[in-house]
Amino acid sequence: MRWVQSGPESGIREDAVALMRLAGLRSDDAAVELGIAYIRELVTDGVGPRTRDQLRDDLAARDMFAGDAELVLAVDAIDWPSSPHHAHARLDWVDRFEGAEARARYRTVDGEDWNGLFRADLQRVREQFEAYPTRRVHVTGAMRLAVNFAVGFELPDVRRWVLSTDQRGTIWRTEAQPSTEATASLSKVDVQQGEEVAVAVALSNDISDDVLDYLRDHRLPVSRLLVLTPEGGPGPSSVPDDGWLVNWAHSARDQVRASARRATGVHLFMSAPAGAALFLGHRWNTIPGPLTVYDFDGREYFPTFTFV
């Protein structure tokens, strides 16, 4: 046996600081000393293998978790994108989707995955993250609107989660200062096919006609369609920043809640930036359920998640 040291102890400590920060731990000098003492204790006491949960309990008992750390959740739904982030939890669903390449992956091979495997995975990650004192999560990966909404729904504002995401090179945060100028414009279209309500979020494109066609073709039990747009109408640059989106999402949620108070269910359709779907799911509370979220495969809409 021979001992090999890759560099001076100071370099090893510097590496430990970066790795501890990535793991959601405190990275100050005192925390590094606590970490060294803990590893020494494991060796000298001959503790043997430790599970992730046992390690987390040991570190929590030593007050080594950082309360302001940002955890990273990577959801590789339709592709495996490269990312500079170290993921604390990664969900890989690519093989669960039909299609040989990312742009063709819309529908799952097994339709039960939405409310089965995918929901179970998201709930498991939430439970894993709840073991940390921080409630900050950066969401990354490759996913369509319904999955973005589901991530926000499982990590809601009402449970004190703070989410962030990279929207075309700019970090959007759900804790951004709300813009007082952003409100959702609401229009209503009678459908008269039942007691439920359909909601069309038209931020990027006007999807009201397509949604109406779907509701009528599939005879969904909907009384009326609520169309939510930005003031000035939908468009590719209608969402300028996260502050605007925070206020718009609040306004949209409140208007849906008021209009769907007596509805027996809600059907949600979206044409919006990915960050907008995440923010809407994050704020979607106190609205009657069940809620069914739809995605668009380039030709027609199809149901994905159902939240009760």
C-alpha positions, 0 to 999 in steps of 0.5 A: 500500500502507498499513500498518494496525495494529489496536492497540498492540504490547502488545495484539498480544503479549497476543493472541499469548499466548492463541493460542500457549497454544491451539496447545499452545505455550509462552506465557511472555515468552521464547516470545513473543520466540522466536515474533517472531524466528521470523516475522521470520526467515521474512520476511527470508529469504524462506522462502515457504510452510511446511506444517504439518509444517514449521512444527511441526519449526521450532517443536520445534527452538526448544523452543516446545512446552509439555509440560503443554499440553492438546490438544483433539480434537473428534469431531462424529459425530452432531451439530455442537455448539457448544463453547468449546474451540479444537480442535487436531483436528476429525473431522466424521462427521455426514454419514456417518450415517443420520438427519436429526437427531442423535437419529436418527443411530445407524447409518452409511450405509456399514457399512465406515466404522467400521473404515475411515474412522473408524479411519483418522481416529482413527489420523491424529489420534493420529499428529498429536498425537504430534508434540507433547511433551504427552500431555494431550487433552481430548475433546469433540463429539457421539458415542455410546458406541462412538465414545467407546470407540474414542477412548479405545482409540486414545489409551490409558493404556499409551501415557501419554495422559491424557484428559479430557471434560466429563460434564454440566458436570463435567470427568472426567480419566483421571488422577483419584485412584482411589476405593478404594470402587469395584469392579466386580461380576461375574456370569456367564451360560452361553450355550454357543454357541462359544469367545468371550465377551460383556461387558455393561457395565451401569452405567446400565441392566441390559442383560443380558436384551437382550444375551442375546436378541441373542446367541441371536437372532444365534447369536454364538459365545459361551460365556458372558456377563459382566455388570459392574455397580456395587455396589448395581446400575446406575442413572442416578447410579451413577457419582458422579465420575471417581475412582470411575470410574478404579477401577471401570474398572481392576476391570472390565478385570482381571475381564474379562481373567481371565475371557476369558483363553482366549477367541478373541474378545470382544463388548462391549455398554454402557449407561453414561455417555459418559465411562465408555465413553471411560475403558474404551477408554482402559484396555482393554489386555492383553485377548485380541482381537479385540474387537467393540464394539456400539451400541444404536439404541433397538431392537436392538444392532448391531456397530460397531468391531472391534479386533484 
